């Protein structure tokens, strides 16, 4: 009986050891993952959007792929509700916010930012035949913008906001521009790089007021506390500037090098 008991004890010890090794190997694999999940708004042309084949494309998409490759990793793009982008990041469901993400003081309290890589501005777009010619003409008008975007901040910081009849928020800029074209809106506050793209695609449909609401800069958002990832990413972005890759990507999407050095 003692011999049988000893055999069982030895078998149990070997089983425990094997399970421990298996668990250890699994942990090593997980901790050495090479995937970076990037949260995007897939209706934000030309930064990140879906083409006619439903493929996610854009300046930020190419820029992110090149940077992540420099880091020796692979990029996975995850379309998210832009209103919950910081929550998605802090929860760990995404690793980066990268899609025309404007750097603001409020957002700096929630995320870490890379250095700015592109200048932008919030502008007012109307239909080409609209009689709206300056910001003061928005008095009594219905204005649309993307919810929880820097467009809302820019309009709110301008005195004209108190004179606007109604501010309507949309899930994305595509819906806002659709309502503008159908006459349900008088104007849309929107990123300059975005409306420039749509004006090139639909010539004669829109115009932009000469007065802009606010200049701004785009950066990549990293989860608070993850300085290691931020440093690796910034190093990769700097290298893309130095070797000319960033300029090539910008030329592809904008026809000129707009990337900040």
N, C-alpha and C positions, 0 to 999 in steps of 0.2 A: 504493500500500500504506500509505504514511504517513497519507494522508487517511482511509482506512478505519479504521486503528488509532485515529486521533483521534476519529472518530465513535463508535466503541465505548467509548472512555474517557469521552466526554461522556455517553453513554447510561447508563453505569454510575454516573457521578456523580449524574445526575438520579434514578436508581432508588434510590440510597443516601439521597439527600435526602428523597425521598417516604417511604421506609420509616422514616426518622428522625422525620418529622413524624407519621406514623401512630402510631409507638410513643409519642411524646410525648403525643399526644392521649389514648391509652389510659391512660397513667399518670395524667393529670389527672383522668379520669373515675373511676378507682379510688380516688384519694386523696380525692375529694370525695363519697364515698358517704354517704348520709343514713340508712342502716340501722343499728340497734343490735340485736344478738342477745342476748336475755335468757334465761338458763338457769333453768328452773323444775322443780319436782316437780309433775307434773300430777295428783297424788292427794292434795293438801294443802288440802282444803276448810277454811275458806272463802277461803283466801288465793289459791290457784290450783288449779283442778281442771277436769274435763270435765263438762259438763252432760248432760242427757238426749239432746241432739242431737250429742254428742261435741265441742262447742265448748269451748275453753279460756276459763274465766271465773273471777271471784273478785275480792276486794278488791285484792290486789297487781297483778292484771292491769289493772284499771281505773286504779289509781294510777300504774302504769308507763306506760300509754298516755298519760295526761294529762301526765305529766312529760316524756316523750319528745317529745310534740307541742309543749310549751313550748320545747324545745330546737331545734325546727324539723326534727325527724327522724322516722323511723317505727320502730315497735317490732316485732320478730319474736320470737315466743316459741318456745324450743327445749326440749322436755322432755328431761331428762338423768337419768342415774343419780345420785341424790343423794350416794352414797358417793364419787363422783369429781368433785364440783362444783368444788373448787379446782383440780384438774388441768385440767378443761375450761376454766377461766378463764385459767390461766397459759399454756395452749397456744394461746390465741387463738381457740378454737372458739366461745366465747361472749364477750360484752363485759361482761356483768353477771350477778351471782347475785342474784335478787330473788324470793323466795318464802318468807316467814317465816324469813329467814336470821338466826339469833341471833348477836349480837355477843359474842365471847369473846376473852380474851387470846391463846389459842392461834391463833385464826383471824386476829387482827390481825397476826400474824407472817407470814401468807401473803397477805392481801389488804388493800386500802384499804377503809375503811368510810365511808359517809355518816353524818351525825348520826342517832341513833335516831329512828324515826318511830312506833313502836308498842310498848307494854308487853305483856309476856306472862309466863307462869309455867309451869314444868313441874309437872304434877299427876299424881295416881294415879287412874285410872279403873277401876272394877269393875262387875260386873253389879248392877243395882238391888237384887236379893234376896241379894247376897253378905253374909256375916257379917264381912267386912273393913271395919273402921270407922276405923282409924288406922294410921299408918305401921308401928308395932310389929307389927301383925297380918300384915304381909308375911313375917314369920319363917316359913321353911319353905315358902313359896309359890313358884309359877312365875310369873315376871313377863316381859312382852314390851315391846319398844320398837323404834323405827326405828333401823337401823344407822347408826353414825357421825353421830348427831344430838346435839343438846344434851341430849336426854333421857338419853342414856347418861352424859354428863358429870354431870348432876344426880344421878342415882342413885348413880354412883360416888363422889360427894362426901359422900354421906349414910351414917352408920354402919349403917343397915338393910341396905345392899347386901351386907355380909358374912354376913347371916343369911338372905338369900333363897336358896331351894333352887336355882333355875336362872334365868338371864337369857337369854331367847331374842330374837335380833335378826331384824328383818324388813326387807324392801326399802322398805316404806311403812307408814303408820299404818292404812290400810284393811285390809291383811292381818292386822295385829296385832289390830285390833278384831274381825275375823272369827273369829280363833282364841279370843278372849275369849268371844264369843257361843256358840261351839261347845263351850266348856268345856276347851279345851286349855291355856288360860291362866287364872290367878287374877286377874291385874291387868295393866294397861298403863300405862306412864309415857308421858305425851303432852302436847303443847302445850295450854294451857288454851283458847286460841281455837279449836283444832281440835275438842276434845271438846265444847265448848259448842255448836258447830255440829251435831255428830252427835246430841247430846242433844235439840236442837230438832227434828231430823228424825225421830228415833226415840224419842218420849216414853215414859218408863217402862222403857227398856232398860238405861241406864247410870246410875251415880252417881259423884260425885267426892269424894274424901276432903277434909275441911276443911283438913288440913295439906298445904301445897304443898312441893315439894322445893327449888325455886329460882326466884326472880324473874329475869327477863331482859328484854332489849329487842331488837327487830328493826332491822336496817339493810340497806342495799344494798351488796353487795360489788363492788369495782372492782379490776382488775388492778394489782398493784404497779407503780409507775412511771408510771401514767397519771393523774397529778394533774390534767391538763387536763380529762379527762372527768369526774373526780370533782367538780371545781369547777363545771362546767356543770350537772351533775346536781343538785348541792346547791342551786344557784341556782334551778333549776326547782322543786324540792321546796319551797323557801322561798316561792316565788311562789304555789304551790298552797295553802299555808297562808294566805297573806295575802288571796287573792281568794275564799276560801271553798270552793274546789273539793275540797280534801282532806276537809273536813268533810262535804260532800255525799256523797262516795264512802263515807265511814265510816258515815253514816246509812243508806245503801242496804244495806250488808252487816251492820252490827252494831246498827242501830237507835239509835245514839248516836255522838257524835264522840269517838273514841278516839285520834285522831292527836295525837302530841306536838307542841307548838308550839316 
